Amino acid sequence: MNYRFLLLAICAIIGINRIFSQLPIQLPALLSDHAVLQKNAINTLWGKGPAGKNIKIIGSWDNSDTINVIVGNDCMWKTQIKTPSSDGTYTLQFISDKQNIIVNDILLGDVWLCSGQSNMEFNMNWGIDTTQESYKIKENNSIRFFQVERNFDNNLVSDVKGKWVICTSENAKSFSTVGYFFGRKIQETLHHPIGLIGSYWGGTNIQDWMPKESFNQSDLQISQMHIDPYEGSPRGYSILYNGMINPLLNYNIKGAVWYQGETNVDYDWNIYGKLLSTMINGWRFYMHNNIPFYTIQIAPWNGYASRRAAILREQVAQLGQYIPNYGTISILDLIDDTTNLHPKIKREVGIRIADKILNEIYHQSQFPATAPKIFNVVFEKNMAIVSIQSTGPVHSSKKNITEFELAGRDSIFYPAQAKIEKDNRIILSSKNVNAPQYLRYSFKNASVPNIFDNSRLSLLPYRTDDFEIK
């Protein structure tokens, strides 16, 4: 009887091995027609195939450079290929026995990941008037989109659903509007291909997008307590990282742009900086790539409690002091309605983040990257004297300068009257504060600043106090 079972087991193993040996080559969704590969870089190629079989890979940019990789016993394979920086349209060929797969219409350029929640997800089909001249789409073969299909999982997922598409009017309308105008500005400036990967989901919080290992830190474990479903969006720590980021990790990218935080204001406003830095470090660790990471601070909205959105923005703004290769922009002035959580001014947001990245990553100094900021405050009798660091003189876009507040010993803040002096100083006073000791500027949930310099960027939020805000 034992011999019969042994024979059956041997036959089963032989049968399974034959099935595995006959598996076809399978490529991940990212390695598909119309893809953009990172130029002048080592790019990872990976997939599935028949165990023990050799796969020959040829990039048409150099037909003499053939790569061979043996599929592992787990039917998985991974290798790397060097891409040049030359222009043109290329193919990738994968050959194993009688199977021959050709990935067509590949461009070599820069690939950027656009991620976050609804304001990154917001596309032109959500109510933007595309007949406006500024929002007209330019079809461009050198811009390609890969939109990751929504997916969440409690376990790591190896692949996503999606495909690379060329920038046409219809394809651009359904992609992130911020992402589109960001990519368009980069491409039109540098004149090389840009690939945009969109991995976003409205109503989600940052914990969804973080690797599970992030929560081994005791100071972040409490942040899991408030992850609940929100208007149909999934909530559960790491579930979107598992389903929508992990499958992208092998793909070489130039950098990432992150626009998220609205859903975290209620519970995590005071630890968002820690959450964000941990997420960034986690992504970089598992990508094996210290990618440039840029953030867009959340827009003004009057529906948040207390001053929690201001605290969250402050943490995002200060993060560059603690982690390298990081940048952020404020968009408080790019708003048309502070009662709308999803402002429709998206083109200008995409252009502003593109300008900063063009300056700091691509060394295009003609684009503004540094907004004016307060660098010194002196309190004298019933006044506060503010010194501004800026590009050229600062000015107000309106007759009345708003968003300055002063407080005395009682720590109660009142609106302040402001006057701009010629030496880039601003003199402040308030009839309700006889001896000011504290100053704030644009430090409310729905602040809309109206002071600018020659860069056309608005004066950044600022405060002299460090009071806890609940």
N, C-alpha and C positions, 0 to 999 in steps of 0.2 A: 504493500500500500504506500509506504514511504517513497519507494522508487517512482511510483506513478505521479505523486505530487511533485517530486524533484524534476521529473521529465516535463511536466506541465509548466513548472516555473521556468525551466531553461527555454522552452518554446516561447513562452510569453516574453522573456527578455530578448530573445532573438527577433521576435516580431516587432517589439518596440524599437529596437535598434534599426531595423529595416525601415520602419516608419520615419524615424528621425533622420536617417540617411537620405531619405527621399524628400525631406522638407525643402521647399523652394527658398531662394533668397528673398528675404523680406526687409524692406527699408522703412525707417520711421517716416512719418508724415512730413517732417521738415526737409528730408532729402527727396524732393520731388520737383517736377517741372516748374520752371520760372523762379527757382530759388535764388537767393543772394547769399553767397559765401563770403566770409570775412576775407578781404584782400590782403595780400602780403603777410600771410599768417599761417600758423599750423592749425588746420581744421580737423576735428575729429569726425570720422565716419563710423557708423555702427549699424547693427541690425541683427537679424536672425538668419539661420541657414542650416544646411545639413551637417550634422556633427562630423568632425574630422576632415571635411572637404576644404579644398583651397579655393579662395575667391580672388580673382585677379581684378584689380581696379585701375582704370586709366582715366586721367583727367586730360581733356583735349588741349589744354593750354601747354602740355608737354607730353606728347605721345610716347616719348622715349623713357619716361619715368613711370614704370609700372610697379604698383604695390601689390604684394601678395599677403594674404592673411588666412590663417587656418581657423575654421569654426571650432569653438570649444565643445566639450562634451555636453554642455548645457544648451547647445544650439545657438549660442550667442557669440558675436564677434565684434571687435572694435579695433580700429587702426587710425592712423593719422596721415594727412596729405598736406603738402605745402602748396599754397596758392601764390601766384605772382600778383603784381599790382597793375597789370596791363588791362586795357579796355577790351571789349569784345563780348561775344556770346559763346558759351562753352557747353560741353557735355561731360557727364561722368558715366563711365561704363563699368558694369559689374558682371563678370563672367565666371561661371562655375559649371563645369561639364557642359551640358547642352543649353543651360540657361544663360541668357544674355539680356541684362536690363540696362537701358540707357535713360539717364535723366537729362532732359533737354532744356535749352534756353536758360542756362545758368549765367548769372552775372557775378562779378567780383567787385565788392564795394565794402560798405560798412553796415553792420546790422545792429539795430537798437531795439531793446525790449521796452514796451510801453505797458505799464501795469498799474493796478489800483482798483478803485470802485467807480461809482456812477459818473463822476465828473470826468474821469478818463474814458469811461465807456461811451459817454455821450457822443452820438453821431448826428449827422445832418438830417437824418430821417426823423429825429426827435423834435423837430419844430424850427429848425434854422431856415431862414429864407435864402435859398441858394440862388435866387435871381439877383441878389445883391452883388455888385461888382467884386467886392472884397472876398466874397465866399464862392465865387465861380471856380469850378474845379478844372485844373489843367491836366489833361491826360498825358501820362509820362511813362514811357517804357522803362525808364531808369529808376522808378520807384515801385517797389513790390510790397504787398501786404501778406502777412500770414496771421489770420485771426484764429486763436485757439478756441475750440468749442468748449462751452461750459462743462466742467466735470469736477466732482468732488469725491473723495474716497478717504476712508480711515487708514488705508495702506498706500504705500508708494506705488504709483502707476508708471509704466515704462514708456508709454506713447500717448500722443494726443490725437484728436481728430481735427483736421483742418487741411488747407492747401495754400500754396503760394499763388497769388493772383497779381496781374499787372494793374497799375493804377489807371483805371478808367473812371468815368463819371459814376457809374453804378457802384463799383467796388469801393471808391473813396467815400461815397455817401454812407456806407454801412460800416466803415472803419472809424475808430476814434477820431473825432474832429481835431482835438489837441494834437494827437499823434500825427495826423495827416499834415497839418500846417507846420509842425515841427520838422517832419521829414522833408517836406517840400522846400523849406527854407535852407536846410542843410544841403540838399541835392542841388538846388539852383545856385548855391554859393560855391560849392566845391566841384560841381560838374562830374561827380562820379556816382555810381549806383548806391541807393539806400534801400535796405530791407528793414521793414518794420514788423515786429512780432507783437500782436496785441493779446495780452492775457489779463483780462479784467472781468469784474463782476460787481454790479451795483449792490449797495446795501451790505457789503461785507466789511468785516473789521480786519485789522492787521494780524490778529492772532491766526486767522484762517490761512494766511500766506506765509507763516513762519515754519521752519523745520521743527519737527517734534522735539528734537534734542534741545531746542532753545529753552524749553520750559523745565529743564533740569535745574535751572538757576532758581534758587528759593525765592528771590525777590520778584520773579515773574510768574510764579505759580498762582498767585492770587488773581492774576489777570484772566485766568480761565473761568472764573466764577460768573462772569457776565456775558458769556458767549451764548446767546440765544437766537433762535430764528427771527429774521426781520423781513416782513413783507415778501416772503417766498424765497429770500436769499438764504443759502446754507450758512450755518454758524457752527463751528467746532474747530478747536485749534488744530492747525496743520492740514485741514482737509483740502484746501485749495492749493497749498504748496504741493501736496501729494499728487493731485490730479492735473494741475495746470502750470506748475513750475518745475517740479522734478523731471518730467519728460523733456524739458528744454535744456537741461544742464550740460549735456554733451556738446550742444551747438555753440560754436565760438561767436561771441557778440562783442561789439565795440563798447557798449554801456547800457544803462537802464535809466528810464525816467519813471518816477513814481508819483501818483496823484491820489492820495487817500488820507483819511483821518476823520472825516465827518462822523462816521459811525462810532468812533472811539471817544468822542468828546464827552459823552455822558458819564462814562465810568473810568476811563483811562487817561484823562487829560493831564494828570500829574505824573504819569510814568510813560507817556507815549515816546519820549526821546529814547528811553531805555529799550522799549519794544522795537522801535525803528532801527536803532543801531544794532541790536541783536539780529534782526531779520537781515539787514545788509551783510553783516559778517557771516551769517549762515549761508546766504546765497553765494557769496564770494568763496567761502570754504568749499562748498560742494561743486562749484563751477571750476575750482582750481584756477581762479582768475580774479585778480583784484580790479574788477571792472570799475570805471567811473560810474558813480551813482548820483543822480540828480533828483531832487524833489520839488514839487509844486505845493506851496503852502495852501491850506484850505481857504476858500473865498469867504467874504463877510456874509453872515446870515444872522438875523435877529431872533432866531428860534432856539438858540443855545442858552443854557442856564448860566447864571453868574457871568464870569469872564473866562470860562473854561476854554473856549476856542482860542482866546488870546494866549493863554498859558501853553496850549498845545502848539501853536505857531512858534512861540518863543523857543520851545524845546527843539523843534525842527530847525529853526534858524541857527541855534547854537551848536548843532551836532558837528559841524565842521571843525570845532575845536578839539574833538575827541576821536574822530575817525578820518583817515586820509582819503583823498580822491573823491571828495564829496562836495556837492554844491546845491544851492536852493534858491528859489525866487519867491518874492512876495507878489501877490496879485490883488492886493486890497483895492487898488484903484481901477482894476479891470472889472467893473461891476455896473450893472444897470438897474438892479433891483435887489435890495438886501432882504426882501421877504421871500426870495426864490433860492432854495438850496442848490438849484442847478442853473446857474446863470448861463445865458446863451452866448455871452462873449467868450468864445473859445479860440477863434483864430489868433487873437492877440496874445492869448496865453501860450499857444504853441510857438508863436514867433519869439516871445520873450525868453522861453526856455531854450529855444534854438540859438538865439543871440548869445546867451551866456555860455552855452556849450561850444559854439563857434569860436568864441574868444578864448576860453580856458582849455579846451581840448584840442581844437584845430588851429589855435594861435592866430586867429583872424581878429586883430586888435581894433578893426574899424567898427566892431559891434559892441554895444554897451553890455558890461557884465557886472558892474559895481554900482549899486544904488546909493544915493546920498544917505548919510547916517549921522546921528548925534554922537559926538565924541567927548563932549565936556559940558557939564552943567554947574553953574555957580549960583548960589542963593544969596541975595543981598537985600536986607530989609524986607520990603514987600514985593520983591521981584525975583524972577529966575532968569538967568542969562544963559542961553543955549548956543553952543558953537557947533557948526555943521561942517562935516567933511564931504565935499561934493565935486562934481565935474562942472566947473563954472559956478556962477552965482545961483542961489536957489530963488524960487519965486512961487507965488501961489496962483493956482488956476482959477480961484474965485476971490471975490472982494473980501470975504470974511474967512480968515484962517480957522479951521476947526480941528478937533481931535486932541488938542492940548488940554491937560488937566493938572491942577495943583492941589496939594494937600498940606495942611499944617501938622502940628503935634498930634491932633486928634485922628490923623490918618484918613480923614474923609475927603474924597476927591471932588473937586468942583471944576466946571469948565473954565478955561483961562482965555484971556484976550491976548493976542499975539501980534507983534510988529516985527517985520523983517528989516534988519539994518544992512547997510552996504557991505559990511565986512563978513557976511555970511553968519551973522549972529541974529538970534531971535530973542526979543525981550518979551517976557510973559508976566502977567499979573492977573489976579482975580479979586473981585470985590468981597468975596466970601473968605479969603485967606489972607490974613494980615502979615503972617510970617511963614512963607512957604518952606517946607522941608523936603517935599517929595514931588516928583514930576512923572507924568506919563504922557506918551504920545501914541495915538492909534492903538491903544491897548484895551479895546472893547471887542466884543464878538462881531459886531457889525461895523467896525471902523472903516471909513472910506477917506483916506488921506488926500489932501489937495496941495501939498508942497512938492515941487519937482526941481530938478536941475537940468543942465543942458543935455543929459543923456535921455531925458524924457521918462526917467524912472522916478518913482515916488519915494519920499523920505520914509525910511524903515521904522517900524514900531520900536518903542524904547520905553524903559522905565528905570527910575533910580532906586525904587524899593525892591524888597524881596519878600513881600508879605505872602503868606499862604492864601491861596484862593480855593474855596470849597464849592 
